[in-house]
Amino acid sequence: MSSPHINYRSLAEEAASPFLEQHPSAGQGPAKTQDAKANAAAAHLDPLGEHGMEQPLEEHDTEHEGEDTPRNSGVMIHMVPETGRARWNHIEDLDSFFSRMYQYQQKHGFRVIVLDEMLQVLEFGFVVWLLTFVMHCVRFDVLFGDALPMGDNPTKTTLSDVIIPTGECVASFGWFTYLVVFIAAIYLGIRVLKMVYHITQYADIRRFYNSALHIEDADLDSFTWHEVQQRIRRVQAEQHMCIDKESLTELDIYHRVLRFKNYLVALMNKQLLPVRFHIPLYGEVVSLSRGMLFNIDFILFRGPGSPFQNNWQLRDEFAVRSNQTELAQRLSKLILGVALLNLVLAPVIFVWQLIYFSFSYANILRKEPSALGLRTWSNYGRLYLRHFNELDHELDARLNRAYDYSDRYLSSFSSPLAAVIARNLLFISGGLLLLILGLGIYEEHVFQVEHVLTIIAVLTAVGVVSRTLIPDENLIWCPEQLMTAILAHVHYLPSEWRQQAHTARVRQEFSNFFQFKAGYLLSEIFSPFVTPFVLIFVFRPKAIELVRFFRTFTVSVRGVGNVCSFAQMDVRKHGNPDWQLASELDEMTRPAAQQPQQQQEPQQQSLAGGKTEMSLLRFTLNNPEWQMPKEAKQFLRGVREHAVGELVQAKTSMVQENPLTNSLISFGTMGADYCSIANSVLTAQLTPQQLEISQSLRPGLGPVSGGFPVAASDFRQMLQQNLSASVGPLDSMRRLRLSRAEGRLEGPSDTLLYGLCGLEPRVGRSPLNVGVADMCLSALYLHELSQQKRQARQSRIDEAEDERPGPSHWPPRPPAAPSTAGGSGSGSRHTVITSKAAESTPLLGSIRS
């Protein structure tokens, strides 16, 4: 079955197009014209024919085989047999197509997807059957020993004594049971139809992988998504899946897959999502459940009446400025309707989620009760820390690298009072458990006493919880260093956390990102009762701001459709001034009193935390072939040249502390491998290219030299040893699924690390994880630069205030924390308050289509 989102055009229909028709020149016979058209068609349909690749023939591709003559043409054309490739031209819904392609590669092929879809349907049927069976088909009085079995041997209880026969079981059904079974059957039928639809869609994707990309399911795990993406771009050049442009860029494909996710990332940064709310008698809660995410996605993107009329286009009404209030009222009514529907269905959803999570974790908790004491990244943390244009497997890999540091950081905090109580509870529960087990070993009849097994289970759970509250005696207290390592991997942390990682406030805020598994399960189970009220009282009042956001920050990209303008990663338009490398002379000559007013307007068009700049840097490392705009090239080149200049300055002057050296020292504290890289950078001999860059940035600097000689080949060998050892050789990576790898398999070759060591880009092969190490160092360095720039600007503002006569118009500001190597974030408290005030300003600006 073919996909309904794909238009299939035969060769005869393409030949009938006036844009493809070729007229013979004077003196050219019909035979030459026929040969020329046949050759052109063959070259279009089989561009890989010169390599000897044969394409399977599809049955539906030959349905127009008898139409030898195009309409309104007297030229006979020899029809070249279809090769199964022309069916992929002009795909209407490329968003769904590319999303299914990504899921197909990440889920390891057709058979795995089909099995997973079928088992999900069977899981629901099993739950309904099990609940019905337990409620009506079990004699609990016999099972619990309250009544004697009715068999020949009353002293022995068998399954037939406990289970009621099928006829009697069905006869005991009441009207409520029939109603539940009827509703479950309807839902099960819908799930079956949905399963069949998904299977047909993925069958189409399998044909595309096999025929167009030449990737079989058996070899799928040997390909990274980056390699699949490059093959998709080649197919676009040959087949024109998107007819609006000749070629697709890496960013175009990311936009298609992550269109709505990029909007959510921007909405989170602008504080427009309902993640913080107050519960009466409890206080502030920070939560973003999967149910809430599903409702937000339905309201804003996929539901009837949502701002988007399809997967790629915003409704035309958003282009009219005069109807802003009407659109806000319509969106407010939609939110209210969805919230009321959630309120009606809350009991059903609650029961289902309670049963689902109980069945999912029952076996795990039986073997490892301490599993609930483990931590996981919350939905709020995943969306807050996500880059623009970052796929799920890329985000998972980045957060997994930060898992150990995050767990050690939160484990380093403990309550002395809770530890004392936990030690005594562990002592008491251990004594009682030992007594029961000892008596049971002496006389096995002890275990047959009523509720003894229940007491053992409760005492075991008390012991597990108590052990989690007792701190490790061998733990080293280093919260600032751990927070620095976390920042290097997650890239975004609130700037007011700088030098505050040891405080309970920061620990509590970070636990919202990285919560206990038990807390995550409880929030998901009880979310059906919380979600309706959050939608009504927290999300609904933001309807006008949501409309302004979509009108202001939506742009139309040729060949892609409407996308979030922040996802374009335009540092010129949406870059944060605190994260831009402006000229020092401009900063010094700009009037200090005018700087706050000049910063306020760009803040409304920018994002907090350097989201645009950091997303651009990560995207270029994972997609080095991407042809970025001129402004992006200038920004990246400026960052790397500025780093080289600071490295030369640190090696050739008495002042050796600057943002780069602070970043390298913080980078070196993350582990032995990173320490070796930092030492090599700090001790490497300066190259003529580095000195030339430094002199161009500081013309007064004379010819200098410094550092110890470290050959480029030695540095590359050190990178290979340190960065490749952490992931294993290529063979082991193939066993660990290359589909989960980030970027190219050989890693980027134009990085900040290579620039600091004076190596030419694109020389030789790089280790797989050089992009990871380079991104960690770049994140630390950009945070240090941003902190330095904010401190310098604030110093000029304070000096101007001191020189101005009369009362001050600016509130007093506490002194900023000094910049040290162990810093975990960037920015001062005053700066963050100003940024939040700017973010809460109504989103104004020109209307963009």
N, C-alpha and C positions, 0 to 999 in steps of 0.2 A: 504494500500500500504506500503510495507516495504522500509526501507531506502536503497539507492544504496550504501552507505558506509559501509554496514554491510554484512559479510559473514555468512550465516546460514549453520550450519553443523548438520546433523541429527545424531541420536544415532548410526545408522548403519554405517555411515561414520566414526564416532569416534571409533567404535569397530573394524573397518577394519584397523585402524592405527597400525603399528607394535609396536609403543611406548606404546600402551594401551593394547595390546594383552597379555593375561595371559595363560601360558601353564599348564595343569594339571600335578601334580606330580605323581610319581609312585604309583600305587595302587588306584588312585582316578578316579572314574567313571565319565562318561559324565554328570550324574545327579548332582553330587556335583559341577562340574565345572559350570554347567548352573546356579545353585543356587548362587554360589559365584559371577558370573558375573552379575546376576540380582540384587543381593544385592548391589554390587558396583555401578552399574548404578543408582539404586534407591537412594543410598546415595549421589551420585554426582548431581543428578537432583533435589532432594528434601531434602537439608540439614536441612530445618526447619520443616520437617515432624514430628519430635518428639514433636513439639509444637502444632501440630494439625492444621497448616495453610494449607488451600487448595489453589491450584493455578488454574486459568482459563486455559482451553485448547484452544490453537490456531489451526485454521484449517490447516495452512501451516506447522505446526510442525508434522503432522501425514502423510505427503505425502510419507514417506519412511517406513510406518508402515508394509508393506507387505514384506520387505526385512529382513527375519529372520536370514539369514546366511551371515556372512561377506565373502568377497572374499578370496579364497585360505585357507579356514578353514572348517573343517568338524564338528565343534562344533555348536550345536544348542543353540541359546541364546534367552531366553524369553524377549520380548521387553516390557519395562516399558513405559506406556503412557507418552508422553511429558507433562510437566507441564507449558510450556510457559517460562521457564527460560533458557534452553540450547540455545536459539536463540541469546543470548547476548554474546556468546563467539567469540573471534577474531573479534573485530571491527576495521576496517582498519583505518579510519580517526577519531581517538579519540579526536583530537582538536575540530573538528566541533561538535562531539557528546557531549562532556563535555560543550562546549560553549552553545549549545542549551539547555542542562540540566540546566545550570545556568540561562539563560534567561527565561526558562520555570518557574523556581521557583521565579524569581524576578518579572515576569509579572503576577503571580498569576493564572497560570493554562491555560488549553486548550481553554476554552470558551472565556476568555478575549483576548487571542492571536488571535483567529480566528476573533472575532469581530473587533479588532484593525486593522488586515490586510485588512478586507473587507472595513472598513470605510476609510482607507487610499486610496484605489483605488477609492472609491466613491468621496472622496474629490477632486481628480484630475479631474474626470469626471464632477463634479459640477462646478469647476473653468472654464473648457473649455466651458460648456454650458452657464454659466452666462456671460462670456465675449462675446460669440457669440450673445446671446440674447440682451445684452445691445447695441452692435454695430449695429444690423440690425433689431431689433424687437420692438423698442421704438420710438414713435413720440415725440421727445424732444421739438419741437415747441409748441405742445399742453401741454406737461408737464410743461413747463416754463411759459405758459400763453401768448406766442407770437402769437398764433393762436387760434381761437375759436374751440371748439369741434364740430364734425359733427353730433352729436346726435339730438334728438328732443328738448332737453333743453340745449341751448348754454351757460346758466349761470352755469351749473353744469358739472364738469369733472369727468367721470367715468373711470374705468380700461379699458373698451373696447374702449374708445376713445384714450387712450394712447398706448395700446399694438396693434401692427400690427398683423393681422391674420397669421397663420403659412404658408399658401401657398405664400402669398405676401412676407413674411420674407425670406423664402428659395429662392424665385425667385430673391431676391436682392443680393444674395451671388455673390461675384466676385471670380476670380481665386485665389487671395491671401487667401481668407477665406477658399476655398476648400483645398488649400495646407496646411493651418494650421490645419484644421480639420482632414485631411488625416494623417499628421504626429502625431497629438495627438491620433488618433485612433490606429496607429501602437504602439505608446508608451503605450497606455492603454492596448492593447493586451499583450504586454510584461509584464506589471505589473500584469495582471490577471494570466498569466502563472507562474510568480514568486510567486504570492500569493498562487496558488494551490500547488506549490512545497513546500513552507514553511509550509503550513497546513499539507501536508503529512509527512513532517519531524517531526513536533511537534506532530502529531498523534502517530508516533513511540515513541517519548519521553514520551508521556502520557502512553503508554503501559508499558514502562520501569518503570516509577514511580509506576504504579498500580501493576504490576506483580512482578517485581524484588525488588523494594524498599518498597512495601506495603504502599504507600502513595497515598491516593485518593485526587482528586482536592479539595474536600470540606475541607480537613484537611491541605492543603498545607500551608496556612498562619500560621498554628500553629507550623511550623518547621523552624528552622534557617538553613542557608546554611551550617553551621558547622555540624548540625545533618544529613543533606542530604549527605554531604561529607563522614561522617563516614559510612553511609549505603552503599555508592558507594564502599568504600574500602572493606567492607564485601562481596559485590557481586563479586568484583574482585577475592577475595580469593576462591570463590565458582565457578565462571563462567569463569574466565580468559578472561576478555574483552581485556586485553593486554597480548599477548602470550609471550612477551619478558622477562617478570619478573613475579614472583609469586604474589607479593603484590604491591600495589600502595601506596605511601606516600602522605601526604597532599601537599608536595612541587611538586610532580609529577602532581597532578591535577591542581594546580595553574599554573605550566608551560604550561600545555595544553591550559588552558583558556586564559592566558596572555602572550603567547609566543611573539607575535609581539609588544604588549604594553610594555613589558620589554625592548625590543630593543629601542623603542621610548624614554623611560625614560632615558636610558643610552646615547642616541644621544643628548638629551636635556642637560644632565649634561656635555657632552663633547663639547657643543656649536657647533654642526654640523647641527642643524635644522635652517631653515631660519625664525627666529622670529624677528630679528632686521634688518631693512633696511631703506634707505633714499629715500624720495620722493622729487623730485625737487620742489623748492619754498615752501616746507612745513617743511622739516627736518626729524629727525629720528622718525621712527614709530616702535612700538613694538606690533606685532599682530600675531595671529595664528588662522585663521578662520577655520571653519569646512570644507570648500572647499579645503583649503590648506592641512589639515590633510587627507582628502580623496585622494588627489593627491599623497601625500607622501606615504600613505599606498599602493596605487596602484603601484607606481614606485618601492618601496623597497621590497614589500612582495607578492603582489597578481597579478600583471600584467604580461603579456608575456614579457620575457626578464629581469624580476626582479631577484635579487640575489637568491631568494628562488624558487626552482622548484616545490614545493608543500607546504602544510601547516607545514611540520615538517622537511624539509631537505634543506640545502643550496646546490647550484649547485656545481658539482664536480670541475668545473673550478677554484673555489676559493681555492682549495687545492694546486694549482700549483703556485709557486712563480714567475716564469718567465713571466707570462701573466698578471701581475698587470696593466701595461699600457693599454693593450688591453681591459681588463675588465672595466677600468675607461672610456675609449673612448666609449665602448658600453653603459655604464650607462649614460654617458653624452648625447649620441644620444637619448636614451630613454627619458631622462628629456626634451630635446629639442622638441621631438615629442609630448609628453604630453602637454607641454606648448603651442605649436602652436595649438593643438586641443582645448585647453581651450580658446585661443584667438579667434578662429573661433566661438565657442559656447558662448562666453561671453555675447552678447546681449540677447540671449534666456534665459540663466541662470539668468541674471540680472532681466529680466522681471518676470520670474517665482518667484524668491525670493522676489521681491518687492510685487507681488500679494500675495504670501504665508504669509509673515509677516504682511501685511496690514490686511488680513482676520483674522489672528490669534490674533492680538492685538487690532482690531477695537472695539470690545465690552468692552475690559478691559479699554481702554483709554476713552471710553465714560463715564464709571462709575467712574474711578479713573485716571484722567490725570496725577496724581503724580506718577503713576507706572513707568514711564520712568526715574524718579529721584531715583529709587531704584538701588541698586548695585547687581552685580552677579560676581561669580568667572569666569574669562576668561579662554579660552582653554589653553592659555599660562601658566596661573597660575596653572591650574589643572595638567598639565603635569610636570611643574617644581616642584610642591610640592608633587607629587605622589611617594610613595614607590615602590620598586620592589615587585612584587607578591602581589599587593593590588587590590582587586576587586572593581568594580564601587561603590557598596553600602557601602563598607568600606571607600572609599575615600569620598563619599558624606557625610557620618556621621561625619567624622573628620572635613571636611571643614564647615559643618553646625554648629558645636560647636564653630568654630572660627568666625562665621558670625557676631554676635553681637559685639564682640571686634573689628573686622575690620571696621565695619560700624561706631562705636563710634570713632575709631582712625581717620578715614578720615574726619568725620564730625567735629572733633575738630579743623580742619584747615579752615580758612576763609580769604578772601581778604578784607581788610577794604575798599578799593576803590569799589570793586564789591558790598559790603554790602550797601554802601551809595547810589550807583546807583539803587540797587534793592529796597531799601526802597522808593525812589522817584517814581520808576516805579510802585510799588505796590500801592502807594497813588494815582497816576494819573489813573491807570487802574481801581482801586476800585471806584473812583469818577465817571468815565464815566459809569461803569457797574451799579452803583447805580442809576444814572440819567435815563438810558434806562429802567431799571426794574421799577423805580417809574412811569415813563410816561406810560409804558405798563400796570401797574396795574390800573392807572387812566383811560386809554383808550386802549382797546385791539387792536385797529386798528394799533397801533404803531408796533406791531410784524409782521404786514403784509407788512410793508415798505420794499423795496428791500434791501437785504444784511444786515438787522438788526441782524438776527440770526448768520450770519458770523462774524459780529463785536462782538457779545456776546461771541462766541467761541474763537476768538482771544484774547479778553481781559481776559477771564478765563485762557487761556494758559499762557499769560504773568504773571498773578498773581501766577500761580503754579510755574513757573520757578523762579520768584523773591523770593518766600518764601524759596526755596531751597538754595538761596545764602545768606540768612540772618542767622547768627549764633544764636544758642540757648543761651539765656541770663543766663540760669541755668547750663550751661555746665562747668564741672571741667576740667581744663587743666592738663592732666597726660599722655602724649604720650608715655613715656618710660615704664610706668606700663602697658599700653594697648598693646604695642608691645611685652612685655614679655609674656602676656597672649596669644597673637597671636602665638608667637613662641612655646609656650607649646603645642598648638594644631596642628599647621601646620608642626612643627618639622624642617623645612628648611627655612632659610632666609639668604641672603648674609651676610657674616661676617663683612663687612665694615659698616653695619648698626648699629653696637654696639655703644650705647651712642650717636647715631645720629638720633633717631626717631623723634626729634623735628624739624629737618631741612626740608626745602621744597624739597630738592633733594630726600630724602628717601620717603617723602610723594608721590612724583611724580612716583618714581619707584614702590612703593607698589600699586599705582592706576593701574599699568599695570596688576597686579595680580587680583585686585578687582575693576572692572570698572563699570561705569554706565550702566544700561540696555539700555539706548538710544545709547550710544557709541558702545555697543555690537551689537545692531541691525544694525546700520549704517555700521560697519565694515563687517558684514555678507552680507548686501545688495550689497555693492560696491566691495566685494572681487572678483567677476568674472573678473573685469577689472585690479585688482592688481596682482592676482595670477600668470598669465602667465609671467609677467615681473620679479616677484620675483623668479620664478622657473628658468628663463633663466639667470638672472644676479646675483643671490645670491646663489641659491641651486646648479646650474650646475657647478660652479667652484670648488665645494667641492666633486666632483665625486671621485677623487683619494683618498681623506681622507675617504670617505664612504667605498670604497673598502678595504682600510687598516683596517678600523674599523671591518668590517665583518670578515675579515681573522684573525684578532688578537683576537677578543673578542667573538668568537663562539666556543663552545665546544659541544661534542656529549655525551648525557646522555643515558644510557641504558634504553630502554623502553619508552623513551620520544622523542629522536631525537636531532636535533641541537637547542640549546638555547643560549641566551646571557650569557656569563660567569659571568657577574656581577649579574645576577638573581640567581645564585647559592649561593650568600651571603657568599662567602668564605672570612672571615676576614683575613685569613693568606695570601691569594694570592692577594686579591683586597682591603684589608683594608687600610685606609688612616693612615700613620704614626702619624699624629696629633691627631688621635682618638683612638690610641692604648695605652694600659696601660703597657708601658715598665718599666723595673726596673730603679729605680732612680739612683742606682749605675752605671748602664750602661750609663745612660744619663750624669752623672758627669764625667766618665772616658773617654767617647768618645771625640776625638779631635774636638774642636769646628770648626776649619777651614775646616774639612772634612764633616761636617754635611750638608751643602747645596748640595754638590755633591751626598751624599748618599741619600738625600731626592728627588733628581730630578728623578732618575730612578723609584722608587716606585710610584711617582706621576703620571707617565704615565700609570701605571697599576691600579691606584686607582681613586676614584671619589671625587669631591669636596663636602664639606658640610657634610661629614660623612654619605653619602647615603647608603653605604653598611652596616655600623654598625647600623644605625637607622632602616633600613629595617629588619635586622635580629632580632632586639629587638621587633619590632612591630609584626613580623610574629610569634615569639614564644609566645607572649602574646595572640594572637588570635587563635593559634593552639598549645596549651600546650602539646598535645599528640605526636607532631612531634618528632621523634628520630633524633636529630641534630648531626652533626659531632663533633668530639672531640674538634677541634679548636673553634667551636662556643660555646660549653659548657664552655670551659676555658675562653673565652672572657666574657660571661655573668656572670659567677661566679666571675671572676676577678673584674668586675664593681661593683657587689653587695658587695663583700668583701672589696673593696677599700672604698665604701661608708660607710660601717659599721666602718671601721677603722677611717675615718674622723669624724664620729659621736662620737666615743669614745674619740678621741683626743679633739673635741670641748667641751665635757662635763668634761674632766679630766685635762685640761691644761688651761693656761692663754690665749693662742691664740685660740680664738673661731671662727675666720673667715677663712673659707676654701670653696672650691667649693660646698660641700654638704650644709653647712649652708646658703650660698648665694642662692642655688637652693631652699631650703626649704622656705626661706623668700620670694623669688619671687613666689614660688608656693602658698604661703599663701595669696598673694595679689590678686589672681584670683577670690576670692569669699569667702563667709562665710563657705561653706562646705569644701573647700580646706584649709582655714585658720584653721579650727578645726583639720583637719588631720595633718597639719604641727605642730601645737602646741602639739598634742599628741606625735608625733615623738620626738620633742625636749625635752619634759618633761618626757618621759618614762624612767623607771629605766633600767640601763644596765643589760643585762643577762650574765650568764657565757659563753654562746656561743659567744656573741659579744665580750667579753673581750678576749676570746681565739683567735678569728679571728684577733683582733687588735694586740695582742701580737705576733702572727705569722707574721704579716706584719711589726711590729716594736718590735724586740726581746728585746730591752732595756726597754720597758714599764713594770712597776711593777704592782702588783695587785691593782686595783682601783675600785671605785664604784662612781656612780653619778646619778643625776636626781631624780625625784620623782616617787614613785611606781605607776605604771599603769598596772593593770592586763591585761593579754592577752585577756581574755573574754570581758573586758571593751572596749578594742581597737576594737575588732571585732564588738561589738555592736555599737560602734560609726561609724564604716565603714558602717554597715548596714543602720543606720539612715541617714547618710549624702549622701551616694552614691545611695542608693535605692530610696530616696525621689525625686531625680532629674529625675527619669524615671518612677516612679509610680509602683504600684503593678503589679503582674504577669498578672492579668486579663486585666488591662488596656493596658499592653504591647501586649497582644494577639490582642486587638482591633486595636492597632497601627501597626500591621503587624510585627510579629517576623521575617519575611523574611528579614527585613532590619537590624536586630541586628548583631553586630560584634562578632565573636568568639562564645564560648560556652555561653549558657544561664546563667549558674551559675558563669561565670567569672573565670579567672585563679586563682590558689591558690599558685603559687610560684612566688612571685613578690618582687620588691625592697622594697615596703612599709612594707611587712611582715618581711623582713630581718632586716630593720631598727628598728622594734619594737620587735625583738627577737622571732618571732612566727615561729613555725615549719611549713614548707609547707605541703600542702595536708591534712590539718586538718580542717574538717568541710566544709561548703559551703561558697563561697564568693559572695558578691553582684555583680550584672551584670556589673556595671561600675567601678569596682576596676581596671580592665585592662586599662580603659581610664585614671583614676587618676594616675596609676603607669606609664603609658607611658608619661604623661605630666611631671611628676617629673623626669623621666629618661632622657627625651629630654633636659630639663633645665640643669640637672647634667652633661650630656655628653658635652653640649656646654661649660659649665664652665670648665670642665677638659681640653677640647681642647684648650680653651683660655689660661688657665694656662700653658699648655705645650708649646704653641707657644711663650708665653712671656718668659718662662725660657730659651728656646733654643736661642731666640734672644738676651737675656741678656748675655749668654755665648759667642755668636758670637761677640757682641760689646766689651766684655772684652778682647777677643782674639785679636781683631783689635787694641784696645788701647795698648796692650802689644807688638804687632808686629812692628819692626822698619821699617822705610821707608813709602812711600805713601800707602794709603789704596786702596785695590782692590774692595772694596764694596761701593756702593752708600750710602750717609747719610740717616739715617732712623729717622723719627719723633718719639717722645716718644709715647709709646702705652697708650691707655686709661686704667685707672684702672678698676679692676674687682669689680663691685658692684652688689648688689642684684637686682637692677632694670634693669640690662642689658638685652638687647633684642636679642643679637646675640652672635657671637664669632668671634675672629680673628681680626687682625689689618689690616690696609690698605696695608702695605708692604707685608704681607703674602698673601693677596688676589691677588695682582699684580703678585707675583711669581707663584701662583697657576694658574692664567689665562695664563701666559706664558708657563707653562708646558702643559696646555690643548691644546694650539694652536700648540704644537710640533707635527710633523707628527707621526701618530700612527704606530710604528714599533713593532716588536716582532715576536716570532715563529708562524708558521702557525698551526692552530688547526682545526681539522675536525669537 
